[in-house]
């Protein structure tokens, strides 16, 4: 569990009581009790109130609120308020303000608007973290430290440029090595001094035309942000060594390498704000990525909206029951916390219309409050039954930030390259069949999986090809796709034919790749009926022209000058086999293809279902907990068979067929 002293699912969220008077805070406590709230996060944005001038601290108001929370038995996830520096800091030390990619110095006012490499920012951030740690180290309700909030601002100031050069010197050692890895001979970019290296900004156009320097700058900003986090975390650990320390991750997760950023965090936390109308498989994938950050350990849903957001193009109300199913989706996939932004709706500012547990009406007689209260009562009933639960998936899917960045930075073969979209497409095919998937790092242990899917493995880091080859040789099933094996970790194209070191295990090489216009389609004609794959399927996006060596053809292109050439292949290798998809197939193909893969690997969903039911299993020392979640507007059915289960939310005995109404949730444990 996140903290051994909180053996329950954390339920609550961001609380900003410095906006309210004592009467309102007392009313909040009553409403929190009615809603089952057991945890609040504070004071995330309160640096200016806690330190009104440099070195002068005002904690008395926070002491009062913490005393009130303690009396009401509500724990605290204590946030350092360093995401929003006070105006005096920006005014007195303007070097803390970031410079954007266009070279413009930003002014004070926005949150997360500081340079993570600013020594003055780090000095003052560590100072207030120290004051908070010393003051609250013995506070009995302290459950965790939450450092800053949603890191992700890139900076292009002179200080960042200086530190970037030092970072490069440490990474490459010599200029000769850097020039080789960056291939600076192209376009005459050879550098003879580290001080000649400029940042990839709009001022020098390298932000568009030099993917190697852009890639390294993204790595540098991740490392810099990690250092900025550690600057506070190490202070907190010194005074409270037994309290977990972490930071939360924005739902838009591309900007920073989260595998690197969370290495030294005690747990991962993220903010789940799905776009209205988006498929449920997208937040499911993001949940599974968060679970992967700490190698399967439980994570924290630090924010989600109890109702509508305010910053999306169209801010739909959450439908009745929707907040409940979204919450259980996260818990079912590995979260030990269900937190919201925010507890009481702000009366002014950018997020005044963002949903909250307590609305502007300030009453318990709202639809949202009643739903939150129902969910709180259910989570209290669940207790610790699923805490520390793991997901024992048999399918793994490779995901990598360096690969994401490099793939989308490259010029060609298409402007429509979208790594997350592509990964989601393959993930969704398993999701819809209720086959659970673990997201894998390049450093993960592959041996426990029967199937590994590696979508668009453009960048093949040292040792990865060898691990995948050994995985197949020992009996695993590998699925690789177009844009595989093109470069090394420095984005240098491999010598010889693609897919480089994966050529032998895939049994083929790629001569050319055709980019299709968005409206253009080709087809996959199954030339050798292979279980579920039959007939003809549509394909688009990219089309590889393949030469087979030991692989056999499963499907051929239906038209164009490469009509009749292979596009889907299978290669027997050792005790296993490897598939290669040389084009992006339609979803119908992927549904049939995943059926075939799972049959070959003897992988099955926990239960058979009719309708859009999401089925997840978490397993801990107490056994398996099975979640059945119907996120759709239609009813659904799940067939349990003759085994008998306890329905944890009702205590009823269940077997046979279960009917789930729209937005219904059933949680089962085998008797």
C-alpha positions, 0 to 999 in steps of 0.5 A: 500500500502507499503508506502502511498507516493508511490501509484503505483506498485514499478518497478525496482530493485537492483542497484549497481552504486558504480561499475560505473563512472558518465557517465554510471550512467547518461546513466542508468538514461535515460534507466531507464526512458525509461523502466518505472523504478520508484524504485531502491534498494541500496546500498545492498553490499556497507558496505566496501565502506561506512565504509572503516575503523572502525568508518570512514564513506564515504557517499559522493559518495552515496549522489551524486547518491541519488541526481541523482535519486531524479532529475530523480524522481526515489524512493529508497528502502534504504538497510543497507549494512550489508549482506557483512561485510568489510574485516577489521571487519572480520580481527579485530574481527574474532568472527563475522565469522561463524563456520559451522556444521563441526566445521570449522571457515569460512574465510572472503569473502562470503556474509551473512557470519557472525554470527547473534549472534556476539555482535561485528557484531550487534554493527557495523551493528547498527552503520552504520544503525544509520549513514544512518538513521540520514543522509537520514531520510529527503531524499524525495525519501526514500520509505522503509528500506531494512535490510541486504539481504537473511538471513539464515547462521547457525553458530555453534560457542562457542558464539552460544552454550552459547546463545543456552543454555540460550535460552533453559533455557528460553524456558524450565525453568528447566532441569527436564522439558527439559529432559522430553520434549527431552526424554533424558532418551533414549540413556542415554542423560540426562543432569544435567546442561545446560552447558552440552548441546552441539550444534547439529554438525557433531562433536557430531553426534547429528545433525543426531541422536537427532531430538529434539535438532536439532528442537530447534536449528532451532528455536533458529537460527530463533529467533537469526536472528530475533534479528539480524534484529531487532538490525538494524530495531529498529534504523531505526524506531527511526529516520524514524518512518513512513518509512516501514522496512523489509528484503528480503527472499531467494526463498529457504525458509526452513532454517528460520521460516518465520512466526516468522522472519517477525512478526515485519516487516512492510511487507514481501519481497522475491526473486523469482527465479523459476527453468527453466522447473518447473511447474508454480504452484511452484512459485504460492505456494511460492507467496501465502506463502509470502502473508500469512506471514503478514496475507494477506497484500501485499508483495514485490517481491524484486528480480527476474531475467529479463532474465536467472540466472547464478547459476542454473545447466542449465541457460535457457534464459527466453522465449519471454513474460516469464518475463512478465507473471512471473511478473504478476503472483506475482502481481495477487497473492498479490505483490505491487512491481515488482523488479529485480536483477539487473538493470545493469549487473555486469562486473565481479564476481560471478554474472557477467552473471546473467540477468539484465535490462541493459545488458553488451551491454549497449543498449536499443536495446535488447530483454530483455530491450524492454520487461521490457520497455513494462511491465513498461508502462503497470504497469504505466497504471495500477496505483493503481487499484490493490494496497492493493488488498486482495485475498478472498479465500474460501480454506485454506491450513495449512503450518508450518515451525516447522512441516516441520523441524520436519517431515524431521528430523525424522528417518523413515518411508522413506528417501524421506520425502519432506514436500514442495513437498507434500504440493505442490502436494495438492496445485497444484490440486486446482491451476490447477482448478483456485481455489484460496488458502490461506496459513494458519498459525496454529494461523489463523482464520479458520472460513472464509473458506469452505475447509481446507487442512492439508497435513502431519500435523505431529506436532499438536501444542496446540489448533490446533486440537481443532480449526480444530474440531470446524471448521468441527463441524460448517460445514467445510470440512477438508482434512487430510493425512498420517503422521498426528497427530503423535507428539506434538510441542516438537516432542514427539509421542502422547500417544494412537493411531494416529492421536491423538486429531484428531482421533474423527473428522476423525473417525479412528485410524492408526495402522501402516504405510508402506513405499513403494520403489520409484518404488513401487505402490499400488492402490486405488479402489473406493468402494463407488462411491462418486461423481467424484471419480470412478474406480481405481487410483494409489498410492505410497509413504506411506500406512496407515493401518486404523481402522475405528470408525465412518468414512466410506470407500471411497477407499480400497487398491488394493493389498499387505497383506492390500488389501481390507482395507480402505485407503480413508475415510470420516467422518460426524461430526457435520454439516461438514465432514472430509476426510482422505487420508491414502496414496499418490494418483496420480494426477488424483485422486486429480483432481477428488477429488478436483472437488468433494470437490468444488462441495460439498462446492459450490466453483467455479472458477471465469471463465471457461477456456480451456488451461493453464490459471492462473486466480486470483482475487485481491479485494480492496476498488475500486473493483475486478481486475481479472488477466488472465495469459497464461504462456504456449506455447499454446493458451487458452480460457476463457469464461467471460459470458454475463457480461461486463468487461473493459480490463485495459491494452487496455481500450477495452470492453470485454465479451463472449469468450477471446482468449489468445495467448502464454504468453498473459496477460489480466487484467479485471475490471467489468464495 
